């Protein structure tokens, strides 16, 4: 497996790649994970790095626990 890039996520030790360049204002991404606090921390770090204004919520979608982040600006 390739090493993590600065904008990759791995809240549960599994590499998650998000296509950040495709994330327009109003778009959202769901990260299925158990360690939601680590996921939120990683998402906030990436959002700050990319200068995105976001909101993040812990939720269950299709029976899977995780975190959803919306890009606001």
PDB file of N, CA, C, O and CB in Angstrom:
ATOM      1  N   UNK A   1       0.847  -1.176   0.000  1.00  0.00           N
ATOM      2  CA  UNK A   1       0.000   0.000   0.000  1.00  0.00           C
ATOM      3  C   UNK A   1       0.894   1.242   0.000  1.00  0.00           C
ATOM      4  O   UNK A   1       1.915   1.286   0.687  1.00  0.00           O
ATOM      5  CB  UNK A   1      -0.964  -0.004   1.225  1.00  0.00           C
ATOM      6  N   UNK A   2       0.500   2.236  -0.771  1.00  0.00           N
ATOM      7  CA  UNK A   2       1.258   3.478  -0.836  1.00  0.00           C
ATOM      8  C   UNK A   2       1.105   4.248   0.473  1.00  0.00           C
ATOM      9  O   UNK A   2       0.085   4.118   1.149  1.00  0.00           O
ATOM     10  CB  UNK A   2       0.796   4.339  -2.030  1.00  0.00           C
ATOM     11  N   UNK A   3       2.096   5.040   0.833  1.00  0.00           N
ATOM     12  CA  UNK A   3       1.979   5.846   2.060  1.00  0.00           C
ATOM     13  C   UNK A   3       0.896   6.911   1.918  1.00  0.00           C
ATOM     14  O   UNK A   3       0.510   7.282   0.809  1.00  0.00           O
ATOM     15  CB  UNK A   3       3.327   6.513   2.399  1.00  0.00           C
ATOM     16  N   UNK A   4       0.418   7.391   3.050  1.00  0.00           N
ATOM     17  CA  UNK A   4      -0.616   8.419   3.061  1.00  0.00           C
ATOM     18  C   UNK A   4      -0.082   9.737   2.529  1.00  0.00           C
ATOM     19  O   UNK A   4       1.048  10.130   2.820  1.00  0.00           O
ATOM     20  CB  UNK A   4      -1.164   8.608   4.469  1.00  0.00           C
ATOM     21  N   UNK A   5      -0.916  10.416   1.741  1.00  0.00           N
ATOM     22  CA  UNK A   5      -0.613  11.794   1.343  1.00  0.00           C
ATOM     23  C   UNK A   5      -1.148  12.702   2.442  1.00  0.00           C
ATOM     24  O   UNK A   5      -1.855  12.237   3.335  1.00  0.00           O
ATOM     25  CB  UNK A   5      -1.246  12.155  -0.066  1.00  0.00           C
ATOM     26  N   UNK A   6      -0.825  13.972   2.390  1.00  0.00           N
ATOM     27  CA  UNK A   6      -1.268  14.905   3.423  1.00  0.00           C
ATOM     28  C   UNK A   6      -2.779  15.009   3.523  1.00  0.00           C
ATOM     29  O   UNK A   6      -3.308  15.281   4.600  1.00  0.00           O
ATOM     30  CB  UNK A   6      -0.694  16.262   3.162  1.00  0.00           C
ATOM     31  N   UNK A   7      -3.486  14.795   2.411  1.00  0.00           N
ATOM     32  CA  UNK A   7      -4.945  14.935   2.445  1.00  0.00           C
ATOM     33  C   UNK A   7      -5.686  13.600   2.431  1.00  0.00           C
ATOM     34  O   UNK A   7      -6.899  13.580   2.224  1.00  0.00           O
ATOM     35  CB  UNK A   7      -5.398  15.762   1.276  1.00  0.00           C
ATOM     36  N   UNK A   8      -4.986  12.483   2.648  1.00  0.00           N
ATOM     37  CA  UNK A   8      -5.646  11.194   2.816  1.00  0.00           C
ATOM     38  C   UNK A   8      -6.104  11.046   4.267  1.00  0.00           C
ATOM     39  O   UNK A   8      -5.571  11.701   5.163  1.00  0.00           O
ATOM     40  CB  UNK A   8      -4.699  10.029   2.413  1.00  0.00           C
ATOM     41  N   UNK A   9      -7.081  10.192   4.489  1.00  0.00           N
ATOM     42  CA  UNK A   9      -7.609   9.945   5.826  1.00  0.00           C
ATOM     43  C   UNK A   9      -7.361   8.492   6.207  1.00  0.00           C
ATOM     44  O   UNK A   9      -7.258   7.629   5.336  1.00  0.00           O
ATOM     45  CB  UNK A   9      -9.120  10.279   5.896  1.00  0.00           C
ATOM     46  N   UNK A  10      -7.264   8.220   7.507  1.00  0.00           N
ATOM     47  CA  UNK A  10      -7.142   6.842   7.993  1.00  0.00           C
ATOM     48  C   UNK A  10      -7.612   6.731   9.446  1.00  0.00           C
ATOM     49  O   UNK A  10      -6.838   6.327  10.314  1.00  0.00           O
ATOM     50  CB  UNK A  10      -5.682   6.356   7.869  1.00  0.00           C
ATOM     51  N   UNK A  11      -8.878   7.088   9.721  1.00  0.00           N
ATOM     52  CA  UNK A  11      -9.336   7.101  11.105  1.00  0.00           C
ATOM     53  C   UNK A  11      -9.318   5.735  11.793  1.00  0.00           C
ATOM     54  O   UNK A  11      -9.144   5.665  13.010  1.00  0.00           O
ATOM     55  CB  UNK A  11     -10.713   7.649  11.155  1.00  0.00           C
ATOM     56  N   UNK A  12      -9.492   4.666  11.047  1.00  0.00           N
ATOM     57  CA  UNK A  12      -9.480   3.316  11.626  1.00  0.00           C
ATOM     58  C   UNK A  12      -8.291   2.502  11.133  1.00  0.00           C
ATOM     59  O   UNK A  12      -8.281   1.280  11.275  1.00  0.00           O
ATOM     60  CB  UNK A  12     -10.779   2.586  11.291  1.00  0.00           C
ATOM     61  N   UNK A  13      -7.296   3.158  10.561  1.00  0.00           N
ATOM     62  CA  UNK A  13      -6.124   2.459  10.051  1.00  0.00           C
ATOM     63  C   UNK A  13      -6.248   2.002   8.612  1.00  0.00           C
ATOM     64  O   UNK A  13      -5.325   1.386   8.081  1.00  0.00           O
ATOM     65  CB  UNK A  13      -5.841   1.289  10.902  1.00  0.00           C
ATOM     66  N   UNK A  14      -7.373   2.290   7.969  1.00  0.00           N
ATOM     67  CA  UNK A  14      -7.590   1.952   6.561  1.00  0.00           C
ATOM     68  C   UNK A  14      -7.542   3.250   5.759  1.00  0.00           C
ATOM     69  O   UNK A  14      -8.258   4.204   6.063  1.00  0.00           O
ATOM     70  CB  UNK A  14      -8.962   1.200   6.350  1.00  0.00           C
ATOM     71  N   UNK A  15      -6.699   3.276   4.742  1.00  0.00           N
ATOM     72  CA  UNK A  15      -6.515   4.484   3.938  1.00  0.00           C
ATOM     73  C   UNK A  15      -7.782   4.834   3.164  1.00  0.00           C
ATOM     74  O   UNK A  15      -8.350   3.992   2.469  1.00  0.00           O
ATOM     75  CB  UNK A  15      -5.344   4.304   2.970  1.00  0.00           C
ATOM     76  N   UNK A  16      -8.218   6.087   3.295  1.00  0.00           N
ATOM     77  CA  UNK A  16      -9.387   6.592   2.570  1.00  0.00           C
ATOM     78  C   UNK A  16      -8.930   7.778   1.730  1.00  0.00           C
ATOM     79  O   UNK A  16      -8.380   8.749   2.251  1.00  0.00           O
ATOM     80  CB  UNK A  16     -10.553   7.004   3.555  1.00  0.00           C
ATOM     81  N   UNK A  17      -9.162   7.686   0.436  1.00  0.00           N
ATOM     82  CA  UNK A  17      -8.765   8.755  -0.479  1.00  0.00           C
ATOM     83  C   UNK A  17     -10.024   9.509  -0.893  1.00  0.00           C
ATOM     84  O   UNK A  17     -10.981   8.909  -1.382  1.00  0.00           O
ATOM     85  CB  UNK A  17      -8.003   8.188  -1.732  1.00  0.00           C
ATOM     86  N   UNK A  18     -10.019  10.818  -0.696  1.00  0.00           N
ATOM     87  CA  UNK A  18     -11.128  11.683  -1.097  1.00  0.00           C
ATOM     88  C   UNK A  18     -10.642  12.536  -2.263  1.00  0.00           C
ATOM     89  O   UNK A  18      -9.530  13.063  -2.219  1.00  0.00           O
ATOM     90  CB  UNK A  18     -11.633  12.581   0.102  1.00  0.00           C
ATOM     91  N   UNK A  19     -11.442  12.676  -3.284  1.00  0.00           N
ATOM     92  CA  UNK A  19     -11.079  13.537  -4.418  1.00  0.00           C
ATOM     93  C   UNK A  19     -11.444  14.973  -4.049  1.00  0.00           C
ATOM     94  O   UNK A  19     -12.496  15.478  -4.440  1.00  0.00           O
ATOM     95  CB  UNK A  19     -11.811  13.087  -5.750  1.00  0.00           C
ATOM     96  N   UNK A  20     -10.564  15.620  -3.294  1.00  0.00           N
ATOM     97  CA  UNK A  20     -10.841  16.955  -2.764  1.00  0.00           C
ATOM     98  C   UNK A  20     -11.036  17.979  -3.868  1.00  0.00           C
ATOM     99  O   UNK A  20     -11.806  18.922  -3.691  1.00  0.00           O
ATOM    100  CB  UNK A  20      -9.719  17.398  -1.851  1.00  0.00           C
ATOM    101  N   UNK A  21     -10.360  17.824  -5.008  1.00  0.00           N
ATOM    102  CA  UNK A  21     -10.501  18.794  -6.100  1.00  0.00           C
ATOM    103  C   UNK A  21     -11.905  18.754  -6.713  1.00  0.00           C
ATOM    104  O   UNK A  21     -12.309  19.710  -7.374  1.00  0.00           O
ATOM    105  CB  UNK A  21      -9.451  18.524  -7.185  1.00  0.00           C
ATOM    106  N   UNK A  22     -12.646  17.678  -6.507  1.00  0.00           N
ATOM    107  CA  UNK A  22     -14.015  17.558  -7.014  1.00  0.00           C
ATOM    108  C   UNK A  22     -15.046  18.081  -6.016  1.00  0.00           C
ATOM    109  O   UNK A  22     -16.233  18.154  -6.334  1.00  0.00           O
ATOM    110  CB  UNK A  22     -14.321  16.107  -7.351  1.00  0.00           C
ATOM    111  N   UNK A  23     -14.602  18.447  -4.813  1.00  0.00           N
ATOM    112  CA  UNK A  23     -15.532  18.855  -3.761  1.00  0.00           C
ATOM    113  C   UNK A  23     -15.859  20.341  -3.902  1.00  0.00           C
ATOM    114  O   UNK A  23     -15.093  21.205  -3.475  1.00  0.00           O
ATOM    115  CB  UNK A  23     -14.939  18.561  -2.361  1.00  0.00           C
ATOM    116  N   UNK A  24     -17.003  20.618  -4.504  1.00  0.00           N
ATOM    117  CA  UNK A  24     -17.460  21.994  -4.709  1.00  0.00           C
ATOM    118  C   UNK A  24     -18.277  22.449  -3.508  1.00  0.00           C
ATOM    119  O   UNK A  24     -18.653  21.633  -2.667  1.00  0.00           O
ATOM    120  CB  UNK A  24     -18.295  22.113  -6.009  1.00  0.00           C
ATOM    121  N   UNK A  25     -18.548  23.733  -3.425  1.00  0.00           N
ATOM    122  CA  UNK A  25     -19.377  24.271  -2.347  1.00  0.00           C
ATOM    123  C   UNK A  25     -20.748  23.599  -2.392  1.00  0.00           C
ATOM    124  O   UNK A  25     -21.378  23.536  -3.448  1.00  0.00           O
ATOM    125  CB  UNK A  25     -19.514  25.824  -2.465  1.00  0.00           C
ATOM    126  N   UNK A  26     -21.205  23.100  -1.251  1.00  0.00           N
ATOM    127  CA  UNK A  26     -22.479  22.395  -1.161  1.00  0.00           C
ATOM    128  C   UNK A  26     -22.332  20.883  -1.218  1.00  0.00           C
ATOM    129  O   UNK A  26     -23.271  20.158  -0.889  1.00  0.00           O
ATOM    130  CB  UNK A  26     -23.384  22.846  -2.263  1.00  0.00           C
ATOM    131  N   UNK A  27     -21.174  20.402  -1.629  1.00  0.00           N
ATOM    132  CA  UNK A  27     -20.940  18.955  -1.706  1.00  0.00           C
ATOM    133  C   UNK A  27     -20.638  18.401  -0.317  1.00  0.00           C
ATOM    134  O   UNK A  27     -20.262  19.138   0.595  1.00  0.00           O
ATOM    135  CB  UNK A  27     -19.775  18.636  -2.681  1.00  0.00           C
ATOM    136  N   UNK A  28     -20.808  17.091  -0.176  1.00  0.00           N
ATOM    137  CA  UNK A  28     -20.489  16.450   1.090  1.00  0.00           C
ATOM    138  C   UNK A  28     -19.808  15.119   0.832  1.00  0.00           C
ATOM    139  O   UNK A  28     -19.861  14.578  -0.272  1.00  0.00           O
ATOM    140  CB  UNK A  28     -21.755  16.253   1.942  1.00  0.00           C
ATOM    141  N   UNK A  29     -19.166  14.602   1.873  1.00  0.00           N
ATOM    142  CA  UNK A  29     -18.507  13.303   1.795  1.00  0.00           C
ATOM    143  C   UNK A  29     -18.806  12.559   3.092  1.00  0.00           C
ATOM    144  O   UNK A  29     -18.764  13.138   4.178  1.00  0.00           O
ATOM    145  CB  UNK A  29     -16.956  13.450   1.561  1.00  0.00           C
ATOM    146  N   UNK A  30     -19.110  11.256   2.961  1.00  0.00           N
ATOM    147  CA  UNK A  30     -19.355  10.410   4.128  1.00  0.00           C
ATOM    148  C   UNK A  30     -18.157   9.494   4.300  1.00  0.00           C
ATOM    149  O   UNK A  30     -17.748   8.808   3.363  1.00  0.00           O
ATOM    150  CB  UNK A  30     -20.679   9.585   3.976  1.00  0.00           C
ATOM    151  N   UNK A  31     -17.594   9.487   5.508  1.00  0.00           N
ATOM    152  CA  UNK A  31     -16.458   8.638   5.840  1.00  0.00           C
ATOM    153  C   UNK A  31     -16.954   7.577   6.825  1.00  0.00           C
ATOM    154  O   UNK A  31     -17.176   7.890   7.994  1.00  0.00           O
ATOM    155  CB  UNK A  31     -15.264   9.477   6.443  1.00  0.00           C
ATOM    156  N   UNK A  32     -17.131   6.324   6.377  1.00  0.00           N
ATOM    157  CA  UNK A  32     -17.551   5.283   7.306  1.00  0.00           C
ATOM    158  C   UNK A  32     -16.388   4.916   8.223  1.00  0.00           C
ATOM    159  O   UNK A  32     -15.297   4.603   7.747  1.00  0.00           O
ATOM    160  CB  UNK A  32     -18.061   4.035   6.542  1.00  0.00           C
ATOM    161  N   UNK A  33     -16.615   4.953   9.537  1.00  0.00           N
ATOM    162  CA  UNK A  33     -15.540   4.662  10.483  1.00  0.00           C
ATOM    163  C   UNK A  33     -16.113   4.425  11.875  1.00  0.00           C
ATOM    164  O   UNK A  33     -17.263   4.757  12.159  1.00  0.00           O
ATOM    165  CB  UNK A  33     -14.514   5.812  10.514  1.00  0.00           C
ATOM    166  N   UNK A  34     -15.289   3.847  12.727  1.00  0.00           N
ATOM    167  CA  UNK A  34     -15.635   3.639  14.131  1.00  0.00           C
ATOM    168  C   UNK A  34     -15.061   4.788  14.964  1.00  0.00           C
ATOM    169  O   UNK A  34     -15.735   5.314  15.850  1.00  0.00           O
ATOM    170  CB  UNK A  34     -15.100   2.262  14.641  1.00  0.00           C
ATOM    171  N   UNK A  35     -13.836   5.168  14.680  1.00  0.00           N
ATOM    172  CA  UNK A  35     -13.158   6.227  15.426  1.00  0.00           C
ATOM    173  C   UNK A  35     -13.564   7.592  14.858  1.00  0.00           C
ATOM    174  O   UNK A  35     -12.807   8.216  14.114  1.00  0.00           O
ATOM    175  CB  UNK A  35     -11.609   6.043  15.367  1.00  0.00           C
ATOM    176  N   UNK A  36     -14.757   8.040  15.216  1.00  0.00           N
ATOM    177  CA  UNK A  36     -15.308   9.272  14.647  1.00  0.00           C
ATOM    178  C   UNK A  36     -14.556  10.516  15.104  1.00  0.00           C
ATOM    179  O   UNK A  36     -14.467  11.493  14.360  1.00  0.00           O
ATOM    180  CB  UNK A  36     -16.769   9.403  15.017  1.00  0.00           C
ATOM    181  N   UNK A  37     -14.018  10.492  16.310  1.00  0.00           N
ATOM    182  CA  UNK A  37     -13.271  11.671  16.787  1.00  0.00           C
ATOM    183  C   UNK A  37     -11.994  11.863  15.980  1.00  0.00           C
ATOM    184  O   UNK A  37     -11.640  12.992  15.638  1.00  0.00           O
ATOM    185  CB  UNK A  37     -12.931  11.531  18.288  1.00  0.00           C
ATOM    186  N   UNK A  38     -11.303  10.779  15.675  1.00  0.00           N
ATOM    187  CA  UNK A  38     -10.099  10.876  14.848  1.00  0.00           C
ATOM    188  C   UNK A  38     -10.456  11.316  13.429  1.00  0.00           C
ATOM    189  O   UNK A  38      -9.729  12.098  12.816  1.00  0.00           O
ATOM    190  CB  UNK A  38      -9.354   9.525  14.817  1.00  0.00           C
ATOM    191  N   UNK A  39     -11.575  10.813  12.910  1.00  0.00           N
ATOM    192  CA  UNK A  39     -12.022  11.206  11.573  1.00  0.00           C
ATOM    193  C   UNK A  39     -12.332  12.700  11.539  1.00  0.00           C
ATOM    194  O   UNK A  39     -11.940  13.391  10.598  1.00  0.00           O
ATOM    195  CB  UNK A  39     -13.265  10.389  11.152  1.00  0.00           C
ATOM    196  N   UNK A  40     -13.032  13.204  12.553  1.00  0.00           N
ATOM    197  CA  UNK A  40     -13.347  14.635  12.608  1.00  0.00           C
ATOM    198  C   UNK A  40     -12.069  15.463  12.657  1.00  0.00           C
ATOM    199  O   UNK A  40     -11.963  16.481  11.973  1.00  0.00           O
ATOM    200  CB  UNK A  40     -14.233  14.950  13.830  1.00  0.00           C
ATOM    201  N   UNK A  41     -11.107  15.039  13.454  1.00  0.00           N
ATOM    202  CA  UNK A  41      -9.834  15.752  13.572  1.00  0.00           C
ATOM    203  C   UNK A  41      -9.111  15.787  12.223  1.00  0.00           C
ATOM    204  O   UNK A  41      -8.590  16.827  11.820  1.00  0.00           O
ATOM    205  CB  UNK A  41      -8.938  15.088  14.643  1.00  0.00           C
ATOM    206  N   UNK A  42      -9.081  14.650  11.532  1.00  0.00           N
ATOM    207  CA  UNK A  42      -8.418  14.587  10.226  1.00  0.00           C
ATOM    208  C   UNK A  42      -9.151  15.441   9.193  1.00  0.00           C
ATOM    209  O   UNK A  42      -8.512  16.131   8.399  1.00  0.00           O
ATOM    210  CB  UNK A  42      -8.331  13.133   9.739  1.00  0.00           C
ATOM    211  N   UNK A  43     -10.477  15.403   9.195  1.00  0.00           N
ATOM    212  CA  UNK A  43     -11.250  16.216   8.258  1.00  0.00           C
ATOM    213  C   UNK A  43     -11.043  17.706   8.517  1.00  0.00           C
ATOM    214  O   UNK A  43     -10.913  18.484   7.572  1.00  0.00           O
ATOM    215  CB  UNK A  43     -12.739  15.868   8.355  1.00  0.00           C
ATOM    216  N   UNK A  44     -11.010  18.108   9.777  1.00  0.00           N
ATOM    217  CA  UNK A  44     -10.768  19.517  10.110  1.00  0.00           C
ATOM    218  C   UNK A  44      -9.377  19.958   9.656  1.00  0.00           C
ATOM    219  O   UNK A  44      -9.202  21.082   9.187  1.00  0.00           O
ATOM    220  CB  UNK A  44     -10.923  19.744  11.625  1.00  0.00           C
ATOM    221  N   UNK A  45      -8.379  19.062   9.796  1.00  0.00           N
ATOM    222  CA  UNK A  45      -7.016  19.392   9.371  1.00  0.00           C
ATOM    223  C   UNK A  45      -6.962  19.603   7.861  1.00  0.00           C
ATOM    224  O   UNK A  45      -6.357  20.566   7.390  1.00  0.00           O
ATOM    225  CB  UNK A  45      -6.033  18.281   9.788  1.00  0.00           C
ATOM    226  N   UNK A  46      -7.588  18.715   7.106  1.00  0.00           N
ATOM    227  CA  UNK A  46      -7.597  18.829   5.643  1.00  0.00           C
ATOM    228  C   UNK A  46      -8.366  20.078   5.215  1.00  0.00           C
ATOM    229  O   UNK A  46      -7.925  20.799   4.319  1.00  0.00           O
ATOM    230  CB  UNK A  46      -8.225  17.566   5.000  1.00  0.00           C
ATOM    231  N   UNK A  47      -9.503  20.337   5.844  1.00  0.00           N
ATOM    232  CA  UNK A  47     -10.303  21.517   5.502  1.00  0.00           C
ATOM    233  C   UNK A  47      -9.518  22.797   5.750  1.00  0.00           C
ATOM    234  O   UNK A  47      -9.578  23.724   4.942  1.00  0.00           O
ATOM    235  CB  UNK A  47     -11.606  21.536   6.310  1.00  0.00           C
ATOM    236  N   UNK A  48      -8.788  22.858   6.849  1.00  0.00           N
ATOM    237  CA  UNK A  48      -7.971  24.042   7.139  1.00  0.00           C
ATOM    238  C   UNK A  48      -6.850  24.185   6.113  1.00  0.00           C
ATOM    239  O   UNK A  48      -6.550  25.290   5.663  1.00  0.00           O
ATOM    240  CB  UNK A  48      -7.381  23.959   8.564  1.00  0.00           C
ATOM    241  N   UNK A  49      -6.239  23.068   5.750  1.00  0.00           N
ATOM    242  CA  UNK A  49      -5.154  23.073   4.769  1.00  0.00           C
ATOM    243  C   UNK A  49      -5.650  23.576   3.406  1.00  0.00           C
ATOM    244  O   UNK A  49      -4.937  24.293   2.704  1.00  0.00           O
ATOM    245  CB  UNK A  49      -4.552  21.658   4.630  1.00  0.00           C
ATOM    246  N   UNK A  50      -6.865  23.195   3.046  1.00  0.00           N
ATOM    247  CA  UNK A  50      -7.435  23.589   1.753  1.00  0.00           C
ATOM    248  C   UNK A  50      -8.255  24.875   1.839  1.00  0.00           C
ATOM    249  O   UNK A  50      -8.798  25.338   0.836  1.00  0.00           O
ATOM    250  CB  UNK A  50      -8.305  22.471   1.210  1.00  0.00           C
ATOM    251  N   UNK A  51      -8.342  25.444   3.030  1.00  0.00           N
ATOM    252  CA  UNK A  51      -9.075  26.681   3.291  1.00  0.00           C
ATOM    253  C   UNK A  51     -10.555  26.532   2.949  1.00  0.00           C
ATOM    254  O   UNK A  51     -11.161  27.429   2.362  1.00  0.00           O
ATOM    255  CB  UNK A  51      -8.468  27.835   2.495  1.00  0.00           C
ATOM    256  N   UNK A  52     -11.132  25.384   3.325  1.00  0.00           N
ATOM    257  CA  UNK A  52     -12.558  25.128   3.154  1.00  0.00           C
ATOM    258  C   UNK A  52     -13.270  25.468   4.455  1.00  0.00           C
ATOM    259  O   UNK A  52     -12.766  25.167   5.537  1.00  0.00           O
ATOM    260  CB  UNK A  52     -12.822  23.647   2.744  1.00  0.00           C
ATOM    261  N   UNK A  53     -14.432  26.090   4.358  1.00  0.00           N
ATOM    262  CA  UNK A  53     -15.309  26.240   5.507  1.00  0.00           C
ATOM    263  C   UNK A  53     -16.244  25.038   5.468  1.00  0.00           C
ATOM    264  O   UNK A  53     -16.865  24.767   4.440  1.00  0.00           O
ATOM    265  CB  UNK A  53     -16.104  27.621   5.484  1.00  0.00           C
ATOM    266  N   UNK A  54     -16.348  24.317   6.579  1.00  0.00           N
ATOM    267  CA  UNK A  54     -17.109  23.068   6.583  1.00  0.00           C
ATOM    268  C   UNK A  54     -17.959  22.935   7.832  1.00  0.00           C
ATOM    269  O   UNK A  54     -17.815  23.691   8.793  1.00  0.00           O
ATOM    270  CB  UNK A  54     -16.172  21.879   6.469  1.00  0.00           C
ATOM    271  N   UNK A  55     -18.847  21.956   7.793  1.00  0.00           N
ATOM    272  CA  UNK A  55     -19.551  21.494   8.978  1.00  0.00           C
ATOM    273  C   UNK A  55     -19.452  19.978   8.975  1.00  0.00           C
ATOM    274  O   UNK A  55     -19.524  19.341   7.924  1.00  0.00           O
ATOM    275  CB  UNK A  55     -21.052  21.983   9.003  1.00  0.00           C
ATOM    276  N   UNK A  56     -19.285  19.407  10.165  1.00  0.00           N
ATOM    277  CA  UNK A  56     -19.059  17.971  10.292  1.00  0.00           C
ATOM    278  C   UNK A  56     -20.044  17.401  11.312  1.00  0.00           C
ATOM    279  O   UNK A  56     -20.234  17.964  12.390  1.00  0.00           O
ATOM    280  CB  UNK A  56     -17.587  17.671  10.712  1.00  0.00           C
ATOM    281  N   UNK A  57     -20.673  16.268  10.955  1.00  0.00           N
ATOM    282  CA  UNK A  57     -21.623  15.607  11.856  1.00  0.00           C
ATOM    283  C   UNK A  57     -21.352  14.111  11.900  1.00  0.00           C
ATOM    284  O   UNK A  57     -21.069  13.491  10.875  1.00  0.00           O
ATOM    285  CB  UNK A  57     -23.077  15.874  11.412  1.00  0.00           C
ATOM    286  N   UNK A  58     -21.440  13.540  13.088  1.00  0.00           N
ATOM    287  CA  UNK A  58     -21.378  12.095  13.251  1.00  0.00           C
ATOM    288  C   UNK A  58     -22.775  11.559  12.947  1.00  0.00           C
ATOM    289  O   UNK A  58     -23.766  12.101  13.435  1.00  0.00           O
ATOM    290  CB  UNK A  58     -20.896  11.686  14.704  1.00  0.00           C
ATOM    291  N   UNK A  59     -22.860  10.503  12.147  1.00  0.00           N
ATOM    292  CA  UNK A  59     -24.174   9.994  11.763  1.00  0.00           C
ATOM    293  C   UNK A  59     -24.104   8.512  11.389  1.00  0.00           C
ATOM    294  O   UNK A  59     -23.027   7.929  11.271  1.00  0.00           O
ATOM    295  CB  UNK A  59     -24.737  10.807  10.594  1.00  0.00           C
ATOM    296  N   UNK A  60     -25.273   7.933  11.208  1.00  0.00           N
ATOM    297  CA  UNK A  60     -25.413   6.568  10.704  1.00  0.00           C
ATOM    298  C   UNK A  60     -26.116   6.663   9.363  1.00  0.00           C
ATOM    299  O   UNK A  60     -27.208   7.223   9.264  1.00  0.00           O
ATOM    300  CB  UNK A  60     -26.207   5.644  11.709  1.00  0.00           C
ATOM    301  N   UNK A  61     -25.487   6.115   8.331  1.00  0.00           N
ATOM    302  CA  UNK A  61     -26.071   6.130   6.985  1.00  0.00           C
ATOM    303  C   UNK A  61     -26.039   4.721   6.421  1.00  0.00           C
ATOM    304  O   UNK A  61     -24.993   4.072   6.392  1.00  0.00           O
ATOM    305  CB  UNK A  61     -25.309   7.116   6.045  1.00  0.00           C
ATOM    306  N   UNK A  62     -27.201   4.255   5.974  1.00  0.00           N
ATOM    307  CA  UNK A  62     -27.331   2.897   5.435  1.00  0.00           C
ATOM    308  C   UNK A  62     -26.772   1.865   6.404  1.00  0.00           C
ATOM    309  O   UNK A  62     -26.132   0.897   5.992  1.00  0.00           O
ATOM    310  CB  UNK A  62     -26.617   2.785   4.084  1.00  0.00           C
ATOM    311  N   UNK A  63     -27.016   2.076   7.694  1.00  0.00           N
ATOM    312  CA  UNK A  63     -26.573   1.138   8.711  1.00  0.00           C
ATOM    313  C   UNK A  63     -25.100   1.214   9.052  1.00  0.00           C
ATOM    314  O   UNK A  63     -24.591   0.352   9.768  1.00  0.00           O
ATOM    315  CB  UNK A  63     -26.887  -0.222   8.279  1.00  0.00           C
ATOM    316  N   UNK A  64     -24.397   2.233   8.553  1.00  0.00           N
ATOM    317  CA  UNK A  64     -22.960   2.364   8.819  1.00  0.00           C
ATOM    318  C   UNK A  64     -22.692   3.618   9.636  1.00  0.00           C
ATOM    319  O   UNK A  64     -23.178   4.702   9.310  1.00  0.00           O
ATOM    320  CB  UNK A  64     -22.157   2.404   7.499  1.00  0.00           C
ATOM    321  N   UNK A  65     -21.919   3.460  10.694  1.00  0.00           N
ATOM    322  CA  UNK A  65     -21.509   4.545  11.566  1.00  0.00           C
ATOM    323  C   UNK A  65     -20.382   5.311  10.883  1.00  0.00           C
ATOM    324  O   UNK A  65     -19.512   4.699  10.263  1.00  0.00           O
ATOM    325  CB  UNK A  65     -21.064   4.011  12.961  1.00  0.00           C
ATOM    326  N   UNK A  66     -20.382   6.639  10.985  1.00  0.00           N
ATOM    327  CA  UNK A  66     -19.317   7.413  10.374  1.00  0.00           C
ATOM    328  C   UNK A  66     -19.504   8.902  10.556  1.00  0.00           C
ATOM    329  O   UNK A  66     -20.233   9.352  11.441  1.00  0.00           O
ATOM    330  CB  UNK A  66     -19.222   7.094   8.919  1.00  0.00           C
ATOM    331  N   UNK A  67     -18.833   9.662   9.701  1.00  0.00           N
ATOM    332  CA  UNK A  67     -18.815  11.115   9.772  1.00  0.00           C
ATOM    333  C   UNK A  67     -19.134  11.676   8.394  1.00  0.00           C
ATOM    334  O   UNK A  67     -18.593  11.206   7.394  1.00  0.00           O
ATOM    335  CB  UNK A  67     -17.442  11.635  10.281  1.00  0.00           C
ATOM    336  N   UNK A  68     -20.006  12.677   8.331  1.00  0.00           N
ATOM    337  CA  UNK A  68     -20.293  13.377   7.079  1.00  0.00           C
ATOM    338  C   UNK A  68     -19.814  14.813   7.206  1.00  0.00           C
ATOM    339  O   UNK A  68     -20.080  15.487   8.201  1.00  0.00           O
ATOM    340  CB  UNK A  68     -21.815  13.327   6.733  1.00  0.00           C
ATOM    341  N   UNK A  69     -19.098  15.271   6.177  1.00  0.00           N
ATOM    342  CA  UNK A  69     -18.612  16.648   6.127  1.00  0.00           C
ATOM    343  C   UNK A  69     -19.186  17.340   4.904  1.00  0.00           C
ATOM    344  O   UNK A  69     -19.129  16.806   3.796  1.00  0.00           O
ATOM    345  CB  UNK A  69     -17.064  16.694   6.104  1.00  0.00           C
ATOM    346  N   UNK A  70     -19.744  18.540   5.106  1.00  0.00           N
ATOM    347  CA  UNK A  70     -20.245  19.375   4.019  1.00  0.00           C
ATOM    348  C   UNK A  70     -19.296  20.536   3.820  1.00  0.00           C
ATOM    349  O   UNK A  70     -18.811  21.119   4.790  1.00  0.00           O
ATOM    350  CB  UNK A  70     -21.683  19.881   4.309  1.00  0.00           C
ATOM    351  N   UNK A  71     -19.024  20.880   2.562  1.00  0.00           N
ATOM    352  CA  UNK A  71     -18.222  22.061   2.268  1.00  0.00           C
ATOM    353  C   UNK A  71     -19.153  23.245   2.122  1.00  0.00           C
ATOM    354  O   UNK A  71     -20.073  23.231   1.305  1.00  0.00           O
ATOM    355  CB  UNK A  71     -17.367  21.865   0.985  1.00  0.00           C
ATOM    356  N   UNK A  72     -18.907  24.273   2.922  1.00  0.00           N
ATOM    357  CA  UNK A  72     -19.750  25.475   2.887  1.00  0.00           C
ATOM    358  C   UNK A  72     -19.120  26.546   2.013  1.00  0.00           C
ATOM    359  O   UNK A  72     -19.811  27.130   1.177  1.00  0.00           O
ATOM    360  CB  UNK A  72     -19.978  26.021   4.308  1.00  0.00           C
ATOM    361  N   UNK A  73     -17.854  26.819   2.174  1.00  0.00           N
ATOM    362  CA  UNK A  73     -17.120  27.809   1.365  1.00  0.00           C
ATOM    363  C   UNK A  73     -15.702  27.378   1.195  1.00  0.00           C
ATOM    364  O   UNK A  73     -14.919  28.073   0.548  1.00  0.00           O
ATOM    365  CB  UNK A  73     -17.169  29.200   2.001  1.00  0.00           C
TER     366      UNK A  73
END
